[in-house]
Amino acid sequence: MSIFENLDLIQQKFHSEIETITSSEALFQWKAKFMGKAGELSEVLKGLKDVSPQDRPKIGARANELRDDFEKKFSERLKSIEGQEIAKKLAAESLDITLPGRVRHVGTVHPLTQVTDRILDIFYRLGFTLITGPEVETEFCNFDALNVPKDHPARDMQDTLFLKNGHLLRTQTSSMQIRAMLSQKPPLRLVTTGAVYRSESVDATHAAAFHQLECLCVDKNITMQELKGTLEFFAKEMFGHKTQIRLRGSFFPFTEPSVEVDCSCVFCAGKGCRICKHSGWIEILGAGMVNPAVFEAVGYESSDYSGFALGMGIERIAMLLHGVNDVRLFTENDIRFLEQFT
Ligand code: DAH
């Protein structure tokens, strides 16, 4: 086979093989096979020494032609492969900007906690200090020392959740008055808050577990006037400066005298509406002057000291403040309800 024929064959082979190569890396390796020092073209051109001198320039020209052709083909093919490779890479890394973003749910403080914090803040400004205590209580702190008679219906199995060990789940935060007085000497200006439990059948206005907030103030010469001033300040700070309060005589075993405290209706400003049952007043809490029997039970000298106490239901205040008509909403954790308090 003549050297010319050989060169033709290499060219054909080059042209048909180049189309089968699909990566730039493989393309460079393959190029060396034809055009490198030990490549097929160089091999053929080694035969040049056996060719007659007059034929040599023709073969040289043909070889140059082939080189140019190979280079041209090679760079065309390389360009096309690289184009494909870039397109492939872009497709793999592309961002779909039409996809909705990830929603970040931001939590908020529970409405009952928000209300508790507001109430606490009002009493802090009056110089009250926060104390906390156990939800599992002794009968002594929850009832006996608070002057609740042994046969009082509140102690009944139907109202109080007794535990097997003889203790109970506290039914009122008033138990903390006893703990405070047993561990501290007067003067006291304390506020406490937390969950309380009752054996209650649950409906829109009754829960078996709810929250109370309680204040106790003990010092020399504390009078009802002091209680009234505290209540007035609280009501105005909580419900607005136009709010009025009214004290109605009532009964609690641990206070004497005892009062129930109403504030002018938050919804109709005292004019009378459905919420206040057209009376213009809404009951918000219980209070009174500490019963000397309670002082006796904790070892305070009842002739030297006097004091007042007050207690309220957090759920009740929150319902009033936000116009919520079902206490169960606070514990159902329905996000549609909760997100209204952000
Ligand atoms: N412990 C009472 C209750 O659960 C609320 C209460 C009334 C607390 C009068 C007091 C108070 O401190 O003086 O219904």
Residues whose N, C-alpha, C, O or C-beta is under 5 A from the ligand:
A	BS01	DAH	T171 Q172 S174 C215 F252 T255 G286 A287 G288 A309 L310 G311
